Amino acid sequence: MSAHLGSLEEARALDRAAGEAALRRDAFHMPPGVSAYMCGNSLGLCPRAAQRALLGELEAWQKSAVDGHFKDWRGWYRYHEHARGPLERLVGARHGEVVAMNSLTVNLHLLLTSFYRPEGSRTKLLMESPAFPSDTFAVETHVRSRGLEPDTHVITVQGDSDGLFGVGCFERAIADAGDELACVLLPGVSFLTGEVLDMASIAAAAHEVGATVGFDLAHAAGNIPLSLHDWDVDFAAWCSYKYLNAGPGAIAGAFVHERHHSRSQAELPRLSGWWGTDPDTRFDMHLNDGFEPVASVDAWQCSNPPVMAMAPLLASLDLFDQVGMTELRERSLRLTSWLRSLLEFEGAPWRIITPKESHRHGAQLSVHLHIDAGTAQRRLQDQGVLADVRPPSMIRLAPTPLYSTFEDCWHVADAMRRCLT
Ligand SMILES: Cc1ncc(COP(=O)(O)O)c(C=O)c1O
């Protein structure tokens, strides 16, 4: 490891050289007193346009009341459809494969209802360990709701002592499970280590043994380029409060591959509500009998969209459309590699566990410290650096390309050298 301590001047020169192409810092509120915000993988910053978007809908409600469903510039009846295009571009989906709805864990339950179909000796669901607790709870309770025991019917693939999985690990486990496997549910990017999984290869392995495959993209959406349609993923879900900057508890996203859209309710059961039906005939409700799913991912919607919660999402997605994932990823790789180069030096009292190869990491670096993570977090916060922690000794640093700069990265490394060594 070579010492590369960098300097503030070097950081500023890198910022000047990178230019403004993908940077939208002025479009966000930076919390006062913060010199480096590294928590975009946890809660993204508030886009300035969010307030206007939200107030606009409140005003529309004041002025139009029930008429707001069908008038004003974004009628609420089809409000969620405005998020569709930008989200489809972000995750690499075709038209009709993505919908903004609910929250992430709820979407996982709705999608597992359809895509985890244990039958005969094909009953197993494969996931990773350690997994995000909500995913574990969702899977365990879901499996139990089918009258099956998680201990027997959930296969957990163990990471190494750092929580890394490595190339080919899931493909091998999937092949081993063979025709006992009903469904695979894995993250696109590990919340703990920042490791990117090879989703295309995992999807192919799952289909090879006749299983369905879905991804939790909480740490992938808005972070790395995705091609869900081309990778032949069956389903996916993500939250929008991390890299997508849509606010605390923001409306989540869901993807269902188009080959499933025309399958009947008998063939592919969906937990249903009125918003899963054809919007053109939905209000003939007393004339229709039985649930007729609309032939798109919207068939998984149960309820009408919560407009006030969705307004900030639309404001935030505008920024992604302005920049595009290709530019963002390029900037992200440069920022994260530079931060890594500042933190990796001879005798550093920490260890970065996130894989180094560019196709195996996103924005986040997970760093094992030799001191308690809570203490480190407080010391960094005193220096104006906001980083998030996973006890007992991990901090996660995520330079977020829309608003983080090389100078921010320098501040992080400088603060770590001063108060954690
Ligand atoms: C990987 C992962 N899965 C699930 C969740 C839970 O999300 P929600 O509270 O939106 O259901 C999170 C939240 O941070 C997460 O990071």
The ligand as a Tripos MOL2 file, in Angstrom:
@<TRIPOS>MOLECULE
LIG
   16    16     1     0     0
SMALL
NO_CHARGES

@<TRIPOS>ATOM
      1 C1        -31.4710   -3.8460    2.0300 C.3       1 LIG1
      2 C2        -32.7130   -3.2970    2.6830 C.ar      1 LIG1
      3 N1        -33.8310   -4.0380    2.6730 N.ar      1 LIG1
      4 C3        -34.9680   -3.5880    3.2710 C.ar      1 LIG1
      5 C4        -34.9990   -2.3620    3.9070 C.ar      1 LIG1
      6 C5        -36.2660   -1.9240    4.5720 C.3       1 LIG1
      7 O1        -36.9110   -0.9230    3.8690 O.3       1 LIG1
      8 P1        -38.3890   -0.4030    4.2130 P.3       1 LIG1
      9 O2        -38.3820    0.1320    5.6080 O.co2     1 LIG1
     10 O3        -38.6170    0.6920    3.2190 O.co2     1 LIG1
     11 O4        -39.3300   -1.5350    4.0640 O.co2     1 LIG1
     12 C6        -33.8490   -1.5540    3.9150 C.ar      1 LIG1
     13 C7        -33.8500   -0.2480    4.5870 C.2       1 LIG1
     14 O5        -32.8800    0.4370    4.7540 O.2       1 LIG1
     15 C8        -32.6660   -2.0440    3.2890 C.ar      1 LIG1
     16 O6        -31.5350   -1.3470    3.2880 O.3       1 LIG1
@<TRIPOS>BOND
     1     1     2 1
     2     2     3 ar
     3     2    15 ar
     4     3     4 ar
     5     4     5 ar
     6     5     6 1
     7     5    12 ar
     8     6     7 1
     9     7     8 1
    10     8     9 2
    11     8    10 1
    12     8    11 1
    13    12    13 1
    14    12    15 ar
    15    13    14 2
    16    15    16 1
@<TRIPOS>SUBSTRUCTURE
     1 LIG1         1 GROUP 0 **** ****
